[in-house]
Amino acid sequence: MNLARPHAFPGVAARTARFSGTCCALLNGLSALSLAEAINSATQKSPNFLAFVLLAWASRHLSHLLTSRVLIRVGNLEKNRARQKLFTFFSATQRPRGLVGDLLNDTDRIGQVASVQAAYAGLRLAPLFFIVVFLSGGWLSALIAATLVVLSVPFYIKAGRLAEKYGEEYEVTLADFELRQLQVLQAGQELRGLGAGAFAADEISALSEREHLSALKAVGAALQSSLVTEFLSGVGIGLVAMVCGFALLGARTTLLRALVAIFFTNELFASVRRFGSEFHQSQEAEKAILTFRAVQQSEQATTPLPTLSNVVAVPGSRPVTLQLTPGMRVWIKGHSGSGKTALLETMLGLRLPIEGTVSKGSVSIAYVSPSETLFSGTLRENLDPSGVHGDLTLYEALHRVNLGSARFNSLSARLGPNGEGLSSGELVRFLVARGIVAQAELFVLDDIAGLLDEAHKKPLIACLKSLTKACLVEASTTTPLITPSLTIEVAK
């Protein structure tokens, strides 16, 4: 498992987690040894009995504190660092293939890495525990413990593969379920009008049942390794206790040595159980780490403006190679359904290309499309989400796109969800104004020319023409708003 290796989780946090795991294992060993001494002292009525009991309790308590305080704090620290990088995820265009699950879940999974590292560090002390079992309980006790630990490995591998398979199946099923629910909610009025409400409810119920069954499969697979470990550890401890019991009856060992062998066998299997309990979580955490790392690497390799190399966005479209430069005007030309929007979304990283590669630009981008949404808030919050520009700048941007009606006279005026109350023409002009406020270096216009009448089209054409330093890419079926320096026909 790659996550268990030190380089998979580098830094002070990893060293702290591994040090804590090692200390916990040693303290647990000390507690086992002290408990054996306490029982032996009690049988001999030694005055040291209470001291050994207190030492055993103190060791176990300190081990618990390291686990509950230090490891949780380290995990939360890494989780918070991952959350600070969420913006990189949302702005990345080259997300790794096979990315499943939402990003907040990924950050939570990264927070689990500390406990995985600690469990792995504790497991590395297993050879020391084997030596103690061998020295105190003899070769047969050590052989029993080693054999049962080795036998558990194939079960772990099988259970891990099943858990990964069912986990991916569950995530896909859950995504389908959530998407279908959203679609039914959005089309609820139409479905009721068509008398298809019962059909939609039955479909949602069937998807819910599939999601429930997938979840049960995933949970069942994850529990297999735990059940196997519990069974093998119980058998191992019982067999070692039997061997030591016969040795005591034959006067071949002392009570202290027998107790040490039994207790350290228990600690040996306990370290395996701790590692096993983190086994499946570690695979999810490893995927989350690789996801963050892949996005960071793709971000480091970016060019100022997006670059497309032999990109095919939809089946049947021609490959596109494009290097955008400042001041460039590109017209993506094609009939309805030819893949213009898909090419724009591929360039922006909203979807992966079927063929070819895309290098994300590091410039600020204004995406202008009638499908874009606005916040439920004031004009100012939507026009300047960062809140760093003054009123004069905002009013000037609205004026440049000819948004001067009464509803735009006050920046404190509120907009409904998704820009409710704005026409499609007002929405796209507002998005252009927002790009102007943000001083975007790339404007992507997705089929907006047909949404504007001549009275509003001319001022917007003049506004776009004045953006001489920005790169403009427009997709349209009709005459574009820009004067293109390059025309790309997407259809073959």
CORGIZI-V116711 format. One record per backbone hydrogen bond with DSSP energy under -1.0 kcal/mol. NH is the residue of the N-H (numbers start at 1). CO is the residue of the C=O. E is the energy in kcal/mol with one decimal. If there is no record, write none. Layout:
nh = (NH;NH)
co = (CO;CO)
e = (E;E)
This chain:
nh = (4;5;8;9;15;16;17;18;19;20;21;22;23;24;25;26;27;28;29;30;31;32;33;34;35;36;37;38;39;40;41;42;43;44;46;49;52;53;54;55;56;57;58;59;60;61;62;63;64;65;66;67;68;69;71;73;74;75;76;77;78;79;80;81;82;83;84;85;86;89;90;91;99;106;107;108;109;110;111;112;113;116;117;118;119;120;121;122;123;124;125;126;129;130;131;132;133;134;135;136;137;138;142;143;144;145;146;147;148;149;150;151;153;156;157;158;159;160;161;162;163;164;165;166;167;168;169;170;171;172;173;174;175;176;177;178;179;180;181;182;183;184;185;186;187;191;192;193;194;195;196;200;201;202;203;204;205;206;207;208;209;210;211;212;213;214;215;216;217;218;219;220;221;222;223;227;228;229;230;231;232;233;234;235;236;237;238;239;240;241;242;243;244;245;246;247;248;249;250;251;252;258;259;260;261;262;263;264;265;266;267;268;269;270;271;272;273;274;275;276;277;282;283;284;285;286;287;288;289;290;291;292;293;294;295;296;297;298;299;300;301;302;303;307;308;309;311;312;317;318;320;322;324;328;330;331;332;333;338;343;344;345;346;347;348;350;354;355;357;359;362;363;366;368;372;377;379;380;382;383;384;387;394;395;396;397;398;399;400;402;403;408;409;413;415;416;418;419;422;427;428;429;430;431;432;433;434;435;436;437;438;439;440;441;442;443;444;445;446;447;451;452;457;458;460;461;462;463;464;465;466;467;468;471;472;473;474;475;476;485;486;488;490)
co = (1;2;5;6;11;12;13;14;15;16;17;18;19;20;21;22;23;24;25;26;27;28;29;30;31;32;33;34;35;36;37;38;39;40;41;46;48;49;50;51;52;53;54;55;56;57;58;59;60;61;62;63;64;65;66;69;70;71;72;73;74;75;76;77;78;79;80;82;83;85;86;87;96;102;103;104;105;106;107;109;110;112;113;114;115;116;117;118;119;120;122;123;125;126;127;128;129;130;131;132;133;134;138;139;140;141;142;143;144;145;146;147;150;152;153;154;155;156;157;158;159;160;161;162;163;164;165;166;167;168;169;170;171;172;173;174;175;176;177;178;179;180;181;182;183;187;188;189;190;192;191;196;197;198;199;200;201;202;203;204;205;206;207;208;209;210;211;212;213;214;215;216;217;218;219;223;224;225;226;227;228;229;230;231;232;233;234;235;236;237;238;239;240;241;242;243;244;245;246;248;247;254;255;256;257;258;259;260;261;262;263;264;265;266;267;268;269;270;271;272;273;278;279;280;281;282;283;284;285;286;287;288;289;290;291;292;293;294;295;296;297;299;360;359;322;357;320;355;314;490;311;308;306;325;472;486;474;488;335;339;340;341;342;343;344;345;312;312;309;307;303;304;442;444;369;375;413;411;378;379;380;384;390;391;392;393;394;395;396;399;398;405;406;410;377;420;374;416;419;423;424;425;426;427;428;429;430;431;432;433;434;436;435;364;364;471;366;473;368;475;448;449;453;454;456;457;458;459;460;461;462;464;466;441;328;443;330;445;332;329;329;331;333)
e = (-1.2;-1.5;-1.5;-1.3;-1.9;-2.7;-2.4;-2.8;-2.5;-2.5;-2.3;-2.3;-2.6;-2.5;-2.1;-2.3;-2.8;-2.4;-2.1;-2.5;-2.5;-2.3;-2.4;-2.6;-2.4;-2.1;-2.3;-2.4;-2.4;-2.3;-2.6;-2.2;-1.9;-1.3;-3.0;-1.3;-2.2;-2.0;-2.5;-2.3;-2.4;-2.5;-2.8;-2.3;-2.0;-2.6;-2.5;-2.0;-2.0;-2.2;-2.2;-1.7;-3.0;-2.6;-1.8;-2.1;-2.6;-2.6;-2.4;-2.1;-2.2;-2.2;-2.5;-2.0;-2.1;-2.2;-1.7;-1.1;-1.5;-1.2;-2.4;-2.0;-1.0;-1.4;-2.1;-2.0;-2.2;-1.9;-1.4;-1.2;-1.5;-1.5;-2.8;-2.3;-2.3;-2.4;-2.4;-2.2;-2.0;-1.5;-1.2;-2.0;-1.7;-2.5;-2.1;-2.0;-2.6;-2.6;-2.8;-2.2;-2.9;-1.4;-1.8;-2.4;-2.3;-2.2;-2.6;-2.5;-2.1;-1.9;-2.4;-2.1;-1.1;-2.0;-2.3;-2.5;-2.7;-2.7;-2.2;-2.3;-2.6;-2.2;-2.3;-2.9;-2.2;-2.2;-2.1;-2.4;-2.2;-2.2;-2.4;-2.9;-2.3;-2.3;-2.3;-2.7;-2.4;-2.5;-2.2;-2.2;-2.4;-2.5;-2.4;-2.4;-1.9;-2.6;-2.2;-2.2;-1.7;-1.0;-3.0;-2.1;-2.2;-2.4;-2.2;-2.4;-2.3;-2.3;-2.4;-2.4;-2.1;-2.1;-2.5;-2.2;-2.5;-2.5;-2.0;-2.1;-2.2;-2.3;-2.5;-2.7;-2.5;-2.0;-1.7;-2.5;-2.5;-2.4;-2.5;-2.4;-2.8;-2.8;-2.2;-2.4;-2.8;-2.7;-2.1;-2.5;-2.5;-2.4;-2.0;-2.5;-2.6;-2.2;-2.3;-2.0;-2.2;-2.2;-1.9;-1.3;-3.1;-2.1;-2.7;-2.5;-2.2;-2.3;-3.0;-2.6;-1.7;-2.0;-2.1;-2.2;-2.3;-2.0;-2.1;-1.5;-2.6;-2.6;-2.1;-2.6;-2.5;-2.5;-1.1;-1.5;-2.6;-2.5;-1.9;-2.0;-2.5;-2.6;-2.2;-2.4;-2.7;-2.5;-2.1;-2.3;-2.4;-2.3;-2.2;-1.9;-1.2;-1.2;-1.2;-2.0;-3.1;-2.3;-2.8;-1.8;-1.8;-2.6;-2.0;-2.3;-1.6;-1.8;-2.7;-2.9;-3.4;-3.3;-1.9;-2.0;-2.1;-2.8;-2.1;-2.3;-2.0;-2.6;-2.5;-1.2;-1.7;-2.6;-1.0;-1.3;-2.9;-3.3;-1.7;-1.3;-2.0;-2.4;-1.7;-2.7;-2.6;-1.5;-1.6;-2.9;-2.1;-1.9;-2.1;-2.2;-2.0;-1.4;-2.8;-1.6;-1.7;-1.4;-3.8;-1.2;-1.3;-1.5;-2.3;-2.6;-2.2;-1.8;-2.4;-2.1;-1.8;-2.4;-2.3;-1.9;-2.1;-2.4;-2.0;-1.2;-2.6;-1.6;-1.2;-2.8;-2.9;-3.1;-3.0;-2.8;-1.6;-1.3;-2.1;-1.7;-1.2;-2.5;-2.3;-2.2;-2.8;-2.2;-1.3;-1.1;-2.0;-2.6;-2.7;-2.9;-3.0;-2.9;-1.8;-2.8;-1.5;-3.1;-2.2)
